[in-house]
Amino acid sequence: MGAGQSISTEFFRDELAKNFLSDYAAEHFEIASYKALIATAEQIGEHECIPVLEEILSEEEAMARWLEERIPFAVRESLKKTSSAAS
Ligand SMILES: [Fe+2]
């Protein structure tokens, strides 16, 4: 029981930082996907959907920037939890 608790506590201490990193990676996958969709739309002549795709791409890029700016905070908070749990 104690070993299981130790493992779960260890896992959750850095959960915030891991979530930020995971979300940041997911946003960049979405950015790449929208860029691919825009290139595809251009290639096949579906130009009317490009403004919508570009608008969504801008939103994904803004979210990635928002996360990027907060990664240091998330890491500091996770390290605080780690150091307070160790003492
Ligand atoms: Fe997104």
PDB file of the backbone (N, CA, C, O) and the ligand in Angstrom, with CONECT records:
HET    LIG  A 101       1
ATOM      1  N   MET A   1       0.843  -1.208   0.000  1.00  0.00           N
ATOM      2  CA  MET A   1       0.000   0.000   0.000  1.00  0.00           C
ATOM      3  C   MET A   1       0.871   1.249   0.000  1.00  0.00           C
ATOM      4  O   MET A   1       0.636   2.192  -0.756  1.00  0.00           O
ATOM      5  N   GLY A   2       1.888   1.234   0.869  1.00  0.00           N
ATOM      6  CA  GLY A   2       2.784   2.384   0.952  1.00  0.00           C
ATOM      7  C   GLY A   2       3.544   2.606  -0.338  1.00  0.00           C
ATOM      8  O   GLY A   2       3.736   3.741  -0.775  1.00  0.00           O
ATOM      9  N   ALA A   3       3.976   1.507  -0.945  1.00  0.00           N
ATOM     10  CA  ALA A   3       4.711   1.634  -2.207  1.00  0.00           C
ATOM     11  C   ALA A   3       3.806   2.207  -3.290  1.00  0.00           C
ATOM     12  O   ALA A   3       4.243   3.041  -4.084  1.00  0.00           O
ATOM     13  N   GLY A   4       2.556   1.771  -3.328  1.00  0.00           N
ATOM     14  CA  GLY A   4       1.608   2.298  -4.307  1.00  0.00           C
ATOM     15  C   GLY A   4       1.343   3.766  -4.080  1.00  0.00           C
ATOM     16  O   GLY A   4       1.257   4.541  -5.032  1.00  0.00           O
ATOM     17  N   GLN A   5       1.212   4.155  -2.825  1.00  0.00           N
ATOM     18  CA  GLN A   5       0.984   5.566  -2.501  1.00  0.00           C
ATOM     19  C   GLN A   5       2.194   6.405  -2.917  1.00  0.00           C
ATOM     20  O   GLN A   5       2.041   7.505  -3.447  1.00  0.00           O
ATOM     21  N   SER A   6       3.379   5.882  -2.676  1.00  0.00           N
ATOM     22  CA  SER A   6       4.592   6.601  -3.055  1.00  0.00           C
ATOM     23  C   SER A   6       4.652   6.821  -4.561  1.00  0.00           C
ATOM     24  O   SER A   6       5.002   7.905  -5.028  1.00  0.00           O
ATOM     25  N   ILE A   7       4.310   5.791  -5.305  1.00  0.00           N
ATOM     26  CA  ILE A   7       4.337   5.910  -6.766  1.00  0.00           C
ATOM     27  C   ILE A   7       3.302   6.922  -7.243  1.00  0.00           C
ATOM     28  O   ILE A   7       3.595   7.743  -8.112  1.00  0.00           O
ATOM     29  N   SER A   8       2.076   6.870  -6.673  1.00  0.00           N
ATOM     30  CA  SER A   8       1.043   7.799  -7.123  1.00  0.00           C
ATOM     31  C   SER A   8       1.392   9.229  -6.724  1.00  0.00           C
ATOM     32  O   SER A   8       1.144  10.157  -7.494  1.00  0.00           O
ATOM     33  N   THR A   9       1.958   9.426  -5.548  1.00  0.00           N
ATOM     34  CA  THR A   9       2.355  10.760  -5.126  1.00  0.00           C
ATOM     35  C   THR A   9       3.453  11.290  -6.049  1.00  0.00           C
ATOM     36  O   THR A   9       3.440  12.455  -6.447  1.00  0.00           O
ATOM     37  N   GLU A  10       4.396  10.418  -6.378  1.00  0.00           N
ATOM     38  CA  GLU A  10       5.473  10.808  -7.278  1.00  0.00           C
ATOM     39  C   GLU A  10       4.903  11.221  -8.630  1.00  0.00           C
ATOM     40  O   GLU A  10       5.363  12.187  -9.239  1.00  0.00           O
ATOM     41  N   PHE A  11       3.902  10.484  -9.093  1.00  0.00           N
ATOM     42  CA  PHE A  11       3.292  10.771 -10.380  1.00  0.00           C
ATOM     43  C   PHE A  11       2.612  12.132 -10.370  1.00  0.00           C
ATOM     44  O   PHE A  11       2.793  12.924 -11.295  1.00  0.00           O
ATOM     45  N   PHE A  12       1.831  12.410  -9.332  1.00  0.00           N
ATOM     46  CA  PHE A  12       1.009  13.628  -9.333  1.00  0.00           C
ATOM     47  C   PHE A  12       1.810  14.888  -9.027  1.00  0.00           C
ATOM     48  O   PHE A  12       1.347  15.988  -9.331  1.00  0.00           O
ATOM     49  N   ARG A  13       2.980  14.763  -8.442  1.00  0.00           N
ATOM     50  CA  ARG A  13       3.771  15.945  -8.121  1.00  0.00           C
ATOM     51  C   ARG A  13       4.134  16.739  -9.371  1.00  0.00           C
ATOM     52  O   ARG A  13       4.128  17.970  -9.351  1.00  0.00           O
ATOM     53  N   ASP A  14       4.443  16.050 -10.436  1.00  0.00           N
ATOM     54  CA  ASP A  14       4.833  16.781 -11.646  1.00  0.00           C
ATOM     55  C   ASP A  14       3.726  16.747 -12.720  1.00  0.00           C
ATOM     56  O   ASP A  14       3.980  16.961 -13.906  1.00  0.00           O
ATOM     57  N   GLU A  15       2.516  16.478 -12.274  1.00  0.00           N
ATOM     58  CA  GLU A  15       1.406  16.380 -13.218  1.00  0.00           C
ATOM     59  C   GLU A  15       1.167  17.696 -13.955  1.00  0.00           C
ATOM     60  O   GLU A  15       0.909  17.687 -15.159  1.00  0.00           O
ATOM     61  N   LEU A  16       1.248  18.826 -13.253  1.00  0.00           N
ATOM     62  CA  LEU A  16       0.990  20.114 -13.884  1.00  0.00           C
ATOM     63  C   LEU A  16       1.982  20.365 -15.025  1.00  0.00           C
ATOM     64  O   LEU A  16       1.583  20.739 -16.129  1.00  0.00           O
ATOM     65  N   ALA A  17       3.261  20.159 -14.757  1.00  0.00           N
ATOM     66  CA  ALA A  17       4.277  20.370 -15.794  1.00  0.00           C
ATOM     67  C   ALA A  17       4.061  19.408 -16.959  1.00  0.00           C
ATOM     68  O   ALA A  17       4.158  19.801 -18.122  1.00  0.00           O
ATOM     69  N   LYS A  18       3.769  18.145 -16.641  1.00  0.00           N
ATOM     70  CA  LYS A  18       3.537  17.162 -17.716  1.00  0.00           C
ATOM     71  C   LYS A  18       2.330  17.536 -18.555  1.00  0.00           C
ATOM     72  O   LYS A  18       2.350  17.380 -19.776  1.00  0.00           O
ATOM     73  N   ASN A  19       1.273  18.030 -17.910  1.00  0.00           N
ATOM     74  CA  ASN A  19       0.086  18.449 -18.661  1.00  0.00           C
ATOM     75  C   ASN A  19       0.401  19.603 -19.602  1.00  0.00           C
ATOM     76  O   ASN A  19      -0.062  19.623 -20.742  1.00  0.00           O
ATOM     77  N   PHE A  20       1.188  20.565 -19.127  1.00  0.00           N
ATOM     78  CA  PHE A  20       1.550  21.699 -19.981  1.00  0.00           C
ATOM     79  C   PHE A  20       2.367  21.215 -21.183  1.00  0.00           C
ATOM     80  O   PHE A  20       2.131  21.641 -22.314  1.00  0.00           O
ATOM     81  N   LEU A  21       3.327  20.323 -20.926  1.00  0.00           N
ATOM     82  CA  LEU A  21       4.160  19.825 -22.026  1.00  0.00           C
ATOM     83  C   LEU A  21       3.332  19.035 -23.025  1.00  0.00           C
ATOM     84  O   LEU A  21       3.513  19.163 -24.236  1.00  0.00           O
ATOM     85  N   SER A  22       2.426  18.219 -22.511  1.00  0.00           N
ATOM     86  CA  SER A  22       1.559  17.417 -23.378  1.00  0.00           C
ATOM     87  C   SER A  22       0.634  18.309 -24.205  1.00  0.00           C
ATOM     88  O   SER A  22       0.467  18.098 -25.406  1.00  0.00           O
ATOM     89  N   ASP A  23       0.035  19.310 -23.550  1.00  0.00           N
ATOM     90  CA  ASP A  23      -0.854  20.225 -24.270  1.00  0.00           C
ATOM     91  C   ASP A  23      -0.088  21.029 -25.313  1.00  0.00           C
ATOM     92  O   ASP A  23      -0.585  21.264 -26.414  1.00  0.00           O
ATOM     93  N   TYR A  24       1.120  21.448 -24.963  1.00  0.00           N
ATOM     94  CA  TYR A  24       1.962  22.213 -25.897  1.00  0.00           C
ATOM     95  C   TYR A  24       2.289  21.371 -27.137  1.00  0.00           C
ATOM     96  O   TYR A  24       2.239  21.867 -28.262  1.00  0.00           O
ATOM     97  N   ALA A  25       2.619  20.107 -26.920  1.00  0.00           N
ATOM     98  CA  ALA A  25       2.896  19.209 -28.041  1.00  0.00           C
ATOM     99  C   ALA A  25       1.643  19.000 -28.884  1.00  0.00           C
ATOM    100  O   ALA A  25       1.712  18.990 -30.113  1.00  0.00           O
ATOM    101  N   ALA A  26       0.491  18.831 -28.220  1.00  0.00           N
ATOM    102  CA  ALA A  26      -0.765  18.628 -28.959  1.00  0.00           C
ATOM    103  C   ALA A  26      -1.106  19.853 -29.807  1.00  0.00           C
ATOM    104  O   ALA A  26      -1.559  19.713 -30.944  1.00  0.00           O
ATOM    105  N   GLU A  27      -0.893  21.043 -29.264  1.00  0.00           N
ATOM    106  CA  GLU A  27      -1.173  22.264 -30.038  1.00  0.00           C
ATOM    107  C   GLU A  27      -0.300  22.314 -31.289  1.00  0.00           C
ATOM    108  O   GLU A  27      -0.762  22.726 -32.353  1.00  0.00           O
ATOM    109  N   HIS A  28       0.953  21.898 -31.167  1.00  0.00           N
ATOM    110  CA  HIS A  28       1.826  21.926 -32.336  1.00  0.00           C
ATOM    111  C   HIS A  28       1.439  20.863 -33.361  1.00  0.00           C
ATOM    112  O   HIS A  28       1.625  21.065 -34.561  1.00  0.00           O
ATOM    113  N   PHE A  29       0.906  19.744 -32.904  1.00  0.00           N
ATOM    114  CA  PHE A  29       0.375  18.768 -33.856  1.00  0.00           C
ATOM    115  C   PHE A  29      -0.813  19.377 -34.599  1.00  0.00           C
ATOM    116  O   PHE A  29      -0.945  19.203 -35.811  1.00  0.00           O
ATOM    117  N   GLU A  30      -1.681  20.094 -33.870  1.00  0.00           N
ATOM    118  CA  GLU A  30      -2.832  20.740 -34.506  1.00  0.00           C
ATOM    119  C   GLU A  30      -2.379  21.817 -35.490  1.00  0.00           C
ATOM    120  O   GLU A  30      -2.945  21.946 -36.576  1.00  0.00           O
ATOM    121  N   ILE A  31      -1.365  22.584 -35.116  1.00  0.00           N
ATOM    122  CA  ILE A  31      -0.831  23.617 -36.018  1.00  0.00           C
ATOM    123  C   ILE A  31      -0.340  22.975 -37.310  1.00  0.00           C
ATOM    124  O   ILE A  31      -0.653  23.447 -38.403  1.00  0.00           O
ATOM    125  N   ALA A  32       0.424  21.907 -37.182  1.00  0.00           N
ATOM    126  CA  ALA A  32       0.930  21.209 -38.373  1.00  0.00           C
ATOM    127  C   ALA A  32      -0.227  20.665 -39.204  1.00  0.00           C
ATOM    128  O   ALA A  32      -0.182  20.710 -40.434  1.00  0.00           O
ATOM    129  N   SER A  33      -1.264  20.151 -38.543  1.00  0.00           N
ATOM    130  CA  SER A  33      -2.416  19.596 -39.262  1.00  0.00           C
ATOM    131  C   SER A  33      -3.149  20.683 -40.047  1.00  0.00           C
ATOM    132  O   SER A  33      -3.524  20.467 -41.199  1.00  0.00           O
ATOM    133  N   TYR A  34      -3.357  21.855 -39.430  1.00  0.00           N
ATOM    134  CA  TYR A  34      -4.048  22.928 -40.155  1.00  0.00           C
ATOM    135  C   TYR A  34      -3.208  23.449 -41.314  1.00  0.00           C
ATOM    136  O   TYR A  34      -3.744  23.808 -42.363  1.00  0.00           O
ATOM    137  N   LYS A  35      -1.893  23.489 -41.125  1.00  0.00           N
ATOM    138  CA  LYS A  35      -1.026  23.899 -42.241  1.00  0.00           C
ATOM    139  C   LYS A  35      -1.128  22.888 -43.384  1.00  0.00           C
ATOM    140  O   LYS A  35      -1.125  23.270 -44.555  1.00  0.00           O
ATOM    141  N   ALA A  36      -1.218  21.613 -43.050  1.00  0.00           N
ATOM    142  CA  ALA A  36      -1.376  20.581 -44.075  1.00  0.00           C
ATOM    143  C   ALA A  36      -2.725  20.723 -44.781  1.00  0.00           C
ATOM    144  O   ALA A  36      -2.812  20.578 -46.000  1.00  0.00           O
ATOM    145  N   LEU A  37      -3.776  21.009 -44.005  1.00  0.00           N
ATOM    146  CA  LEU A  37      -5.107  21.198 -44.604  1.00  0.00           C
ATOM    147  C   LEU A  37      -5.120  22.399 -45.544  1.00  0.00           C
ATOM    148  O   LEU A  37      -5.721  22.341 -46.617  1.00  0.00           O
ATOM    149  N   ILE A  38      -4.462  23.483 -45.150  1.00  0.00           N
ATOM    150  CA  ILE A  38      -4.403  24.682 -45.994  1.00  0.00           C
ATOM    151  C   ILE A  38      -3.657  24.367 -47.292  1.00  0.00           C
ATOM    152  O   ILE A  38      -4.091  24.761 -48.374  1.00  0.00           O
ATOM    153  N   ALA A  39      -2.541  23.660 -47.179  1.00  0.00           N
ATOM    154  CA  ALA A  39      -1.783  23.288 -48.379  1.00  0.00           C
ATOM    155  C   ALA A  39      -2.619  22.383 -49.288  1.00  0.00           C
ATOM    156  O   ALA A  39      -2.580  22.509 -50.512  1.00  0.00           O
ATOM    157  N   THR A  40      -3.369  21.475 -48.675  1.00  0.00           N
ATOM    158  CA  THR A  40      -4.229  20.577 -49.454  1.00  0.00           C
ATOM    159  C   THR A  40      -5.327  21.372 -50.156  1.00  0.00           C
ATOM    160  O   THR A  40      -5.592  21.165 -51.341  1.00  0.00           O
ATOM    161  N   ALA A  41      -5.964  22.283 -49.418  1.00  0.00           N
ATOM    162  CA  ALA A  41      -7.037  23.103 -50.000  1.00  0.00           C
ATOM    163  C   ALA A  41      -6.508  23.919 -51.182  1.00  0.00           C
ATOM    164  O   ALA A  41      -7.175  24.047 -52.209  1.00  0.00           O
ATOM    165  N   GLU A  42      -5.296  24.471 -51.022  1.00  0.00           N
ATOM    166  CA  GLU A  42      -4.690  25.232 -52.123  1.00  0.00           C
ATOM    167  C   GLU A  42      -4.447  24.326 -53.331  1.00  0.00           C
ATOM    168  O   GLU A  42      -4.708  24.705 -54.473  1.00  0.00           O
ATOM    169  N   GLN A  43      -3.944  23.129 -53.056  1.00  0.00           N
ATOM    170  CA  GLN A  43      -3.588  22.205 -54.135  1.00  0.00           C
ATOM    171  C   GLN A  43      -4.804  21.742 -54.932  1.00  0.00           C
ATOM    172  O   GLN A  43      -4.736  21.601 -56.153  1.00  0.00           O
ATOM    173  N   ILE A  44      -5.919  21.505 -54.232  1.00  0.00           N
ATOM    174  CA  ILE A  44      -7.106  20.978 -54.933  1.00  0.00           C
ATOM    175  C   ILE A  44      -8.099  22.072 -55.324  1.00  0.00           C
ATOM    176  O   ILE A  44      -9.176  21.781 -55.844  1.00  0.00           O
ATOM    177  N   GLY A  45      -7.735  23.318 -55.074  1.00  0.00           N
ATOM    178  CA  GLY A  45      -8.579  24.426 -55.523  1.00  0.00           C
ATOM    179  C   GLY A  45      -9.784  24.723 -54.641  1.00  0.00           C
ATOM    180  O   GLY A  45     -10.741  25.354 -55.091  1.00  0.00           O
ATOM    181  N   GLU A  46      -9.746  24.280 -53.403  1.00  0.00           N
ATOM    182  CA  GLU A  46     -10.854  24.559 -52.466  1.00  0.00           C
ATOM    183  C   GLU A  46     -10.534  25.848 -51.694  1.00  0.00           C
ATOM    184  O   GLU A  46     -10.382  25.831 -50.473  1.00  0.00           O
ATOM    185  N   HIS A  47     -10.439  26.928 -52.406  1.00  0.00           N
ATOM    186  CA  HIS A  47      -9.963  28.186 -51.810  1.00  0.00           C
ATOM    187  C   HIS A  47     -10.945  28.813 -50.826  1.00  0.00           C
ATOM    188  O   HIS A  47     -10.545  29.597 -49.965  1.00  0.00           O
ATOM    189  N   GLU A  48     -12.230  28.472 -50.947  1.00  0.00           N
ATOM    190  CA  GLU A  48     -13.217  29.131 -50.067  1.00  0.00           C
ATOM    191  C   GLU A  48     -13.073  28.705 -48.606  1.00  0.00           C
ATOM    192  O   GLU A  48     -13.492  29.446 -47.717  1.00  0.00           O
ATOM    193  N   CYS A  49     -12.493  27.537 -48.334  1.00  0.00           N
ATOM    194  CA  CYS A  49     -12.353  27.090 -46.938  1.00  0.00           C
ATOM    195  C   CYS A  49     -11.047  27.590 -46.300  1.00  0.00           C
ATOM    196  O   CYS A  49     -10.857  27.456 -45.091  1.00  0.00           O
ATOM    197  N   ILE A  50     -10.171  28.150 -47.095  1.00  0.00           N
ATOM    198  CA  ILE A  50      -8.860  28.555 -46.569  1.00  0.00           C
ATOM    199  C   ILE A  50      -8.958  29.635 -45.483  1.00  0.00           C
ATOM    200  O   ILE A  50      -8.257  29.527 -44.477  1.00  0.00           O
ATOM    201  N   PRO A  51      -9.796  30.671 -45.638  1.00  0.00           N
ATOM    202  CA  PRO A  51      -9.865  31.663 -44.545  1.00  0.00           C
ATOM    203  C   PRO A  51     -10.285  31.067 -43.204  1.00  0.00           C
ATOM    204  O   PRO A  51      -9.760  31.467 -42.164  1.00  0.00           O
ATOM    205  N   VAL A  52     -11.214  30.125 -43.209  1.00  0.00           N
ATOM    206  CA  VAL A  52     -11.639  29.483 -41.956  1.00  0.00           C
ATOM    207  C   VAL A  52     -10.484  28.690 -41.359  1.00  0.00           C
ATOM    208  O   VAL A  52     -10.232  28.751 -40.156  1.00  0.00           O
ATOM    209  N   LEU A  53      -9.781  27.942 -42.216  1.00  0.00           N
ATOM    210  CA  LEU A  53      -8.630  27.151 -41.742  1.00  0.00           C
ATOM    211  C   LEU A  53      -7.541  28.069 -41.179  1.00  0.00           C
ATOM    212  O   LEU A  53      -6.925  27.757 -40.160  1.00  0.00           O
ATOM    213  N   GLU A  54      -7.312  29.200 -41.849  1.00  0.00           N
ATOM    214  CA  GLU A  54      -6.289  30.145 -41.364  1.00  0.00           C
ATOM    215  C   GLU A  54      -6.698  30.767 -40.030  1.00  0.00           C
ATOM    216  O   GLU A  54      -5.852  31.020 -39.173  1.00  0.00           O
ATOM    217  N   GLU A  55      -7.999  31.011 -39.859  1.00  0.00           N
ATOM    218  CA  GLU A  55      -8.484  31.565 -38.596  1.00  0.00           C
ATOM    219  C   GLU A  55      -8.262  30.558 -37.454  1.00  0.00           C
ATOM    220  O   GLU A  55      -7.796  30.921 -36.374  1.00  0.00           O
ATOM    221  N   ILE A  56      -8.600  29.302 -37.711  1.00  0.00           N
ATOM    222  CA  ILE A  56      -8.398  28.270 -36.683  1.00  0.00           C
ATOM    223  C   ILE A  56      -6.910  28.088 -36.408  1.00  0.00           C
ATOM    224  O   ILE A  56      -6.506  27.922 -35.257  1.00  0.00           O
ATOM    225  N   LEU A  57      -6.095  28.118 -37.462  1.00  0.00           N
ATOM    226  CA  LEU A  57      -4.641  28.021 -37.290  1.00  0.00           C
ATOM    227  C   LEU A  57      -4.130  29.126 -36.367  1.00  0.00           C
ATOM    228  O   LEU A  57      -3.300  28.876 -35.493  1.00  0.00           O
ATOM    229  N   SER A  58      -4.628  30.341 -36.563  1.00  0.00           N
ATOM    230  CA  SER A  58      -4.216  31.457 -35.698  1.00  0.00           C
ATOM    231  C   SER A  58      -4.587  31.202 -34.245  1.00  0.00           C
ATOM    232  O   SER A  58      -3.824  31.526 -33.335  1.00  0.00           O
ATOM    233  N   GLU A  59      -5.774  30.617 -34.030  1.00  0.00           N
ATOM    234  CA  GLU A  59      -6.203  30.305 -32.659  1.00  0.00           C
ATOM    235  C   GLU A  59      -5.297  29.235 -32.035  1.00  0.00           C
ATOM    236  O   GLU A  59      -4.940  29.318 -30.859  1.00  0.00           O
ATOM    237  N   GLU A  60      -4.937  28.243 -32.834  1.00  0.00           N
ATOM    238  CA  GLU A  60      -4.048  27.186 -32.318  1.00  0.00           C
ATOM    239  C   GLU A  60      -2.669  27.762 -31.982  1.00  0.00           C
ATOM    240  O   GLU A  60      -2.076  27.407 -30.963  1.00  0.00           O
ATOM    241  N   GLU A  61      -2.162  28.649 -32.839  1.00  0.00           N
ATOM    242  CA  GLU A  61      -0.862  29.274 -32.584  1.00  0.00           C
ATOM    243  C   GLU A  61      -0.914  30.140 -31.324  1.00  0.00           C
ATOM    244  O   GLU A  61       0.037  30.171 -30.544  1.00  0.00           O
ATOM    245  N   ALA A  62      -2.043  30.848 -31.133  1.00  0.00           N
ATOM    246  CA  ALA A  62      -2.191  31.682 -29.930  1.00  0.00           C
ATOM    247  C   ALA A  62      -2.212  30.805 -28.679  1.00  0.00           C
ATOM    248  O   ALA A  62      -1.625  31.161 -27.657  1.00  0.00           O
ATOM    249  N   MET A  63      -2.888  29.664 -28.763  1.00  0.00           N
ATOM    250  CA  MET A  63      -2.943  28.755 -27.603  1.00  0.00           C
ATOM    251  C   MET A  63      -1.557  28.176 -27.311  1.00  0.00           C
ATOM    252  O   MET A  63      -1.169  28.033 -26.152  1.00  0.00           O
ATOM    253  N   ALA A  64      -0.821  27.847 -28.362  1.00  0.00           N
ATOM    254  CA  ALA A  64       0.540  27.328 -28.164  1.00  0.00           C
ATOM    255  C   ALA A  64       1.417  28.388 -27.486  1.00  0.00           C
ATOM    256  O   ALA A  64       2.200  28.069 -26.591  1.00  0.00           O
ATOM    257  N   ARG A  65       1.282  29.640 -27.914  1.00  0.00           N
ATOM    258  CA  ARG A  65       2.065  30.716 -27.280  1.00  0.00           C
ATOM    259  C   ARG A  65       1.665  30.881 -25.804  1.00  0.00           C
ATOM    260  O   ARG A  65       2.518  31.064 -24.936  1.00  0.00           O
ATOM    261  N   TRP A  66       0.355  30.812 -25.541  1.00  0.00           N
ATOM    262  CA  TRP A  66      -0.147  30.938 -24.157  1.00  0.00           C
ATOM    263  C   TRP A  66       0.465  29.860 -23.274  1.00  0.00           C
ATOM    264  O   TRP A  66       0.924  30.134 -22.165  1.00  0.00           O
ATOM    265  N   LEU A  67       0.466  28.638 -23.779  1.00  0.00           N
ATOM    266  CA  LEU A  67       1.051  27.524 -23.012  1.00  0.00           C
ATOM    267  C   LEU A  67       2.556  27.719 -22.842  1.00  0.00           C
ATOM    268  O   LEU A  67       3.096  27.534 -21.751  1.00  0.00           O
ATOM    269  N   GLU A  68       3.224  28.094 -23.929  1.00  0.00           N
ATOM    270  CA  GLU A  68       4.686  28.259 -23.892  1.00  0.00           C
ATOM    271  C   GLU A  68       5.093  29.275 -22.827  1.00  0.00           C
ATOM    272  O   GLU A  68       6.069  29.079 -22.103  1.00  0.00           O
ATOM    273  N   GLU A  69       4.321  30.371 -22.745  1.00  0.00           N
ATOM    274  CA  GLU A  69       4.643  31.410 -21.758  1.00  0.00           C
ATOM    275  C   GLU A  69       4.479  30.911 -20.324  1.00  0.00           C
ATOM    276  O   GLU A  69       5.099  31.443 -19.403  1.00  0.00           O
ATOM    277  N   ARG A  70       3.636  29.881 -20.134  1.00  0.00           N
ATOM    278  CA  ARG A  70       3.337  29.399 -18.790  1.00  0.00           C
ATOM    279  C   ARG A  70       4.091  28.122 -18.405  1.00  0.00           C
ATOM    280  O   ARG A  70       3.971  27.656 -17.272  1.00  0.00           O
ATOM    281  N   ILE A  71       4.854  27.561 -19.320  1.00  0.00           N
ATOM    282  CA  ILE A  71       5.621  26.344 -18.998  1.00  0.00           C
ATOM    283  C   ILE A  71       6.584  26.584 -17.824  1.00  0.00           C
ATOM    284  O   ILE A  71       6.653  25.746 -16.924  1.00  0.00           O
ATOM    285  N   PRO A  72       7.332  27.704 -17.806  1.00  0.00           N
ATOM    286  CA  PRO A  72       8.222  27.910 -16.651  1.00  0.00           C
ATOM    287  C   PRO A  72       7.461  27.933 -15.323  1.00  0.00           C
ATOM    288  O   PRO A  72       7.935  27.384 -14.329  1.00  0.00           O
ATOM    289  N   PHE A  73       6.276  28.571 -15.302  1.00  0.00           N
ATOM    290  CA  PHE A  73       5.459  28.586 -14.085  1.00  0.00           C
ATOM    291  C   PHE A  73       5.077  27.163 -13.679  1.00  0.00           C
ATOM    292  O   PHE A  73       5.188  26.789 -12.511  1.00  0.00           O
ATOM    293  N   ALA A  74       4.627  26.378 -14.656  1.00  0.00           N
ATOM    294  CA  ALA A  74       4.197  25.000 -14.361  1.00  0.00           C
ATOM    295  C   ALA A  74       5.355  24.174 -13.814  1.00  0.00           C
ATOM    296  O   ALA A  74       5.176  23.375 -12.894  1.00  0.00           O
ATOM    297  N   VAL A  75       6.527  24.366 -14.376  1.00  0.00           N
ATOM    298  CA  VAL A  75       7.704  23.620 -13.898  1.00  0.00           C
ATOM    299  C   VAL A  75       8.069  24.064 -12.481  1.00  0.00           C
ATOM    300  O   VAL A  75       8.354  23.236 -11.616  1.00  0.00           O
ATOM    301  N   ARG A  76       8.058  25.389 -12.255  1.00  0.00           N
ATOM    302  CA  ARG A  76       8.384  25.881 -10.894  1.00  0.00           C
ATOM    303  C   ARG A  76       7.406  25.335  -9.863  1.00  0.00           C
ATOM    304  O   ARG A  76       7.809  24.927  -8.773  1.00  0.00           O
ATOM    305  N   GLU A  77       6.106  25.326 -10.210  1.00  0.00           N
ATOM    306  CA  GLU A  77       5.102  24.809  -9.273  1.00  0.00           C
ATOM    307  C   GLU A  77       5.329  23.317  -9.009  1.00  0.00           C
ATOM    308  O   GLU A  77       5.201  22.857  -7.875  1.00  0.00           O
ATOM    309  N   SER A  78       5.666  22.569 -10.058  1.00  0.00           N
ATOM    310  CA  SER A  78       5.931  21.144  -9.873  1.00  0.00           C
ATOM    311  C   SER A  78       7.158  20.917  -9.009  1.00  0.00           C
ATOM    312  O   SER A  78       7.174  20.019  -8.167  1.00  0.00           O
ATOM    313  N   LEU A  79       8.195  21.738  -9.218  1.00  0.00           N
ATOM    314  CA  LEU A  79       9.406  21.602  -8.401  1.00  0.00           C
ATOM    315  C   LEU A  79       9.151  21.977  -6.950  1.00  0.00           C
ATOM    316  O   LEU A  79       9.734  21.381  -6.044  1.00  0.00           O
ATOM    317  N   LYS A  80       8.281  22.962  -6.719  1.00  0.00           N
ATOM    318  CA  LYS A  80       7.914  23.323  -5.341  1.00  0.00           C
ATOM    319  C   LYS A  80       7.285  22.134  -4.639  1.00  0.00           C
ATOM    320  O   LYS A  80       7.607  21.841  -3.487  1.00  0.00           O
ATOM    321  N   LYS A  81       6.374  21.440  -5.346  1.00  0.00           N
ATOM    322  CA  LYS A  81       5.706  20.269  -4.764  1.00  0.00           C
ATOM    323  C   LYS A  81       6.729  19.173  -4.474  1.00  0.00           C
ATOM    324  O   LYS A  81       6.661  18.508  -3.441  1.00  0.00           O
ATOM    325  N   THR A  82       7.680  18.990  -5.396  1.00  0.00           N
ATOM    326  CA  THR A  82       8.700  17.964  -5.215  1.00  0.00           C
ATOM    327  C   THR A  82       9.572  18.279  -4.007  1.00  0.00           C
ATOM    328  O   THR A  82       9.857  17.403  -3.190  1.00  0.00           O
ATOM    329  N   SER A  83      10.000  19.557  -3.898  1.00  0.00           N
ATOM    330  CA  SER A  83      10.895  19.901  -2.796  1.00  0.00           C
ATOM    331  C   SER A  83      10.156  19.910  -1.463  1.00  0.00           C
ATOM    332  O   SER A  83      10.739  19.551  -0.440  1.00  0.00           O
ATOM    333  N   SER A  84       8.882  20.315  -1.452  1.00  0.00           N
ATOM    334  CA  SER A  84       8.137  20.299  -0.178  1.00  0.00           C
ATOM    335  C   SER A  84       7.822  18.862   0.256  1.00  0.00           C
ATOM    336  O   SER A  84       7.749  18.572   1.450  1.00  0.00           O
ATOM    337  N   ALA A  85       7.638  17.972  -0.717  1.00  0.00           N
ATOM    338  CA  ALA A  85       7.383  16.564  -0.371  1.00  0.00           C
ATOM    339  C   ALA A  85       8.642  15.879   0.144  1.00  0.00           C
ATOM    340  O   ALA A  85       8.571  14.947   0.946  1.00  0.00           O
ATOM    341  N   ALA A  86       9.817  16.359  -0.333  1.00  0.00           N
ATOM    342  CA  ALA A  86      11.090  15.747   0.073  1.00  0.00           C
ATOM    343  C   ALA A  86      11.491  16.188   1.486  1.00  0.00           C
ATOM    344  O   ALA A  86      12.224  15.483   2.180  1.00  0.00           O
ATOM    345  N   SER A  87      10.997  17.371   1.905  1.00  0.00           N
ATOM    346  CA  SER A  87      11.414  17.858   3.228  1.00  0.00           C
ATOM    347  C   SER A  87      10.426  17.497   4.323  1.00  0.00           C
ATOM    348  O   SER A  87      10.641  17.838   5.486  1.00  0.00           O
TER     349      SER A  87
HETATM  350 FE   LIG A 101      -5.834  23.372 -29.956  1.00  0.00          FE2+
END
